[in-house]
């Protein structure tokens, strides 16, 4: 991300996605930590990669959003995945190239990528 305009474009894209989708029993939320620690660690390209991958695959039951500090700065960028009826999954040290794997295995095939989770990083 190189400009405020790019950030605004991402915000508008996310707002449109959220407006198109109402909550449902199979609605998955992907939340990227975008506090200063996350941004410094590379969270912006991760957020963009999730937005692009979800759009590319046409996943209508997935919303990608951002939040502030998740609280484990040394493991940034952090991504939390919320699937209804399941425990939250926290992915850590996420890089853009990890995103297609997370989307394919976790969001599409409902199989957590344990190698990328907080338990594997400890």
C-alpha positions as MATLAB code, in Angstrom:
seq = 'XXXXXXXXXXXXXXXXXXXXXXXXXXXXXXXXXXXXXXXXXXXXXXXXXXXXXXXXXXXXXXXXXXXXXXXXXXXXXXXXXXXXXXXXXXXXXXXXXXXXXXXXXXXXXXXXXXXXXXXXXX';
ca = [
       0.000    0.000    0.000;
       1.552    3.227   -1.103;
      -1.084    5.855   -0.603;
      -4.109    6.942    1.318;
      -6.135    6.491   -1.876;
      -5.258    2.772   -1.965;
      -6.397    2.418    1.649;
      -9.651    4.219    0.826;
     -10.195    1.901   -2.154;
      -9.744   -1.154    0.086;
     -12.166    0.340    2.619;
     -14.819    0.947   -0.054;
     -14.349   -2.551   -1.445;
     -14.820   -4.040    2.016;
     -17.886   -1.889    2.710;
     -19.485   -3.083   -0.525;
     -18.767   -6.702    0.351;
     -20.281   -6.249    3.801;
     -23.381   -4.558    2.352;
     -23.941   -7.412   -0.089;
     -23.838  -10.107    2.528;
     -26.023  -10.453    5.532;
     -25.098  -12.741    8.413;
     -26.024  -16.361    7.959;
     -25.373  -19.610    9.749;
     -22.398  -20.390    7.502;
     -20.941  -16.865    7.407;
     -17.175  -16.851    8.007;
     -15.330  -13.770    9.272;
     -11.644  -13.178    8.611;
     -10.176  -10.411   10.774;
      -6.710   -8.965   10.135;
      -4.928   -7.100   12.942;
      -4.135   -3.630   11.586;
      -2.708   -1.781   14.588;
       0.669   -0.111   14.141;
       2.461   -3.321   15.139;
       0.564   -5.319   12.503;
       1.066   -2.717    9.806;
       4.787   -2.517   10.577;
       5.008   -6.320   10.314;
       3.260   -6.386    6.909;
      -0.467   -6.674    7.615;
      -1.572   -4.417    4.737;
      -0.433   -6.806    1.981;
      -1.996   -9.677    3.960;
      -5.345   -7.861    4.147;
      -5.176   -7.126    0.430;
      -4.290  -10.754   -0.342;
      -7.336  -12.002    1.614;
      -9.636   -9.515   -0.131;
      -8.298  -10.513   -3.541;
      -8.426  -14.264   -2.892;
     -11.973  -14.168   -1.515;
     -13.109  -12.104   -4.491;
     -11.248  -14.292   -6.989;
     -12.966  -17.400   -5.619;
     -16.349  -15.712   -5.347;
     -16.788  -16.702   -1.706;
     -20.121  -15.119   -0.785;
     -20.112  -16.466    2.794;
     -16.803  -14.816    3.785;
     -16.261  -11.287    5.083;
     -12.747   -9.887    5.450;
     -12.329   -7.013    7.883;
      -9.700   -5.346   10.010;
      -9.298   -4.646   13.689;
      -6.839   -2.921   15.977;
      -4.317   -4.635   18.205;
      -4.971   -8.328   18.803;
      -2.417   -8.357   21.607;
       0.501  -10.567   20.607;
       2.695   -8.105   18.755;
       5.660  -10.440   18.388;
       3.516  -12.765   16.229;
       2.198  -10.130   13.796;
       0.717  -10.086   11.226;
      -2.146  -11.904   12.950;
      -5.329  -13.128   11.282;
      -8.305  -14.526   13.179;
     -10.885  -16.731   11.483;
     -14.359  -17.057   12.983;
     -16.488  -19.936   11.700;
     -19.956  -20.244   13.276;
     -20.135  -23.105   15.764;
     -16.358  -23.534   15.915;
     -13.548  -22.123   18.020;
     -11.736  -19.054   16.725;
      -8.522  -19.881   14.858;
      -5.572  -17.496   15.115;
      -3.008  -17.512   12.338;
       0.309  -15.811   13.109;
       3.263  -14.385   11.192;
       1.035  -14.437    8.120;
       2.592  -13.580    4.786;
       0.642  -12.869    1.582;
       1.827  -16.138    0.016;
       0.193  -18.057    2.901;
      -3.236  -16.590    2.149;
      -4.248  -18.872   -0.773;
      -3.419  -21.909    1.380;
      -5.502  -20.606    4.310;
      -8.415  -19.757    2.020;
      -8.315  -23.100    0.197;
      -7.817  -25.357    3.193;
      -9.644  -23.494    5.972;
     -12.317  -21.315    4.382;
     -13.225  -23.635    1.506;
     -12.399  -27.144    2.796;
     -12.919  -26.474    6.546;
      -9.518  -27.817    7.556;
      -7.379  -25.603    9.815;
      -3.802  -25.016    8.588;
      -2.205  -25.906   11.907;
       1.331  -25.090   10.701;
       0.314  -21.407   10.561;
      -1.566  -21.202   13.871;
      -0.589  -19.673   17.174;
       0.060  -23.116   18.691;
       2.672  -23.933   16.052;
       4.472  -20.606   16.598;
       5.026  -21.068   20.327;
];
